[in-house]
């Protein structure tokens, strides 16, 4: 089973992604939730037994047994958030464009292949 962290616990997370992840407890375990607003991180983590709330992204990336992140941050933050997760050898799920600019997107693909 893959331990995931939800990164960005805003309205979209609560309306769509968190219920979706909760629907597949045999495939994913939400182990951690990150948001710069502590109350949102705690509210999201409270939906999943044993999940830990984080407001410090580097601390989240060091969470034991973490296998990947679901990047739900605003589009301008996707590059930084996804690149840091890839650098931590984590899987990254993101529906938004990775980030604007073909050369940067190519770099992200190369970065993920190296891992």
C-alpha positions in Angstrom: 0.0 0.0 0.0 1.3 3.5 -0.9 1.5 6.1 1.8 0.6 9.5 0.4 0.6 13.1 1.5 -1.9 15.6 0.4 -0.2 18.9 -0.3 -2.6 21.8 -0.3 -5.8 21.3 1.8 -8.1 23.9 0.3 -11.6 23.7 -1.0 -10.8 21.5 -4.0 -9.1 19.0 -1.7 -12.2 18.7 0.5 -14.7 18.6 -2.3 -13.0 16.2 -4.6 -9.6 14.6 -3.7 -9.9 13.7 0.0 -13.3 11.9 -0.6 -11.7 10.2 -3.6 -8.7 9.0 -1.7 -10.9 7.8 1.2 -12.9 5.7 -1.3 -9.8 3.5 -1.9 -8.5 2.5 1.5 -7.1 -0.8 0.1 -4.8 1.1 -2.4 -3.7 4.3 -0.6 -3.1 5.5 2.9 -3.2 9.2 3.5 -0.4 9.4 6.0 0.0 13.2 6.0 -1.6 16.4 5.0 0.2 19.7 4.4 -1.1 23.2 4.2 0.4 26.5 5.4 -2.8 27.1 7.3 -2.6 24.8 10.3 -6.4 24.5 10.7 -6.8 23.2 7.1 -3.9 20.7 7.5 -5.4 19.4 10.7 -8.9 19.2 9.4 -7.7 17.2 6.4 -5.5 14.9 8.5 -8.4 14.3 10.9 -10.3 12.5 8.1 -7.7 9.7 7.9 -6.7 7.6 10.9 -3.1 8.2 12.0 -2.5 11.0 9.4 -0.2 13.8 10.6 -0.8 17.5 9.8 2.2 19.5 8.6 2.7 23.2 8.0 6.4 22.8 7.2 6.9 21.3 3.7 10.5 20.0 4.2 9.3 18.3 7.4 6.5 16.7 5.4 8.9 15.4 2.8 10.8 13.6 5.6 7.7 11.9 6.9 8.6 8.2 7.5 7.4 5.7 4.9 6.0 8.4 2.6 5.8 7.2 -1.0 4.3 10.1 -2.9 2.4 13.3 -2.8 -0.9 14.6 -4.3 0.0 18.1 -5.3 -3.1 20.3 -4.9 -1.3 23.6 -4.6 -2.1 26.6 -6.7 -0.5 26.4 -10.2 2.3 28.9 -9.5 3.6 26.7 -6.7 3.6 23.4 -8.6 7.1 23.5 -9.9 8.7 24.1 -6.5 6.4 21.6 -4.7 6.8 18.9 -7.3 10.5 19.3 -7.8 11.2 19.0 -4.0 9.1 15.9 -3.9 11.0 14.4 -6.8 14.2 15.3 -5.2 13.0 13.4 -2.1 12.5 10.3 -4.3 8.7 10.5 -4.0 6.0 9.9 -6.6 4.1 13.0 -7.6 0.5 13.2 -8.8 -0.7 16.5 -10.3 -3.5 17.3 -12.6 -2.5 20.9 -13.4 0.2 21.6 -15.9 3.5 20.9 -14.2 4.6 24.4 -14.8 4.8 26.8 -17.7 7.6 26.7 -20.1 8.6 23.6 -22.2 12.3 23.6 -21.1 11.3 23.5 -17.5 8.8 20.8 -18.1 11.4 18.8 -19.9 13.7 19.2 -17.0 11.0 17.8 -14.7 10.6 14.8 -16.8 14.3 14.2 -16.9 14.5 14.7 -13.1 11.7 12.1 -12.5 13.3 9.6 -14.9 16.6 9.8 -13.0 14.9 8.6 -9.8 
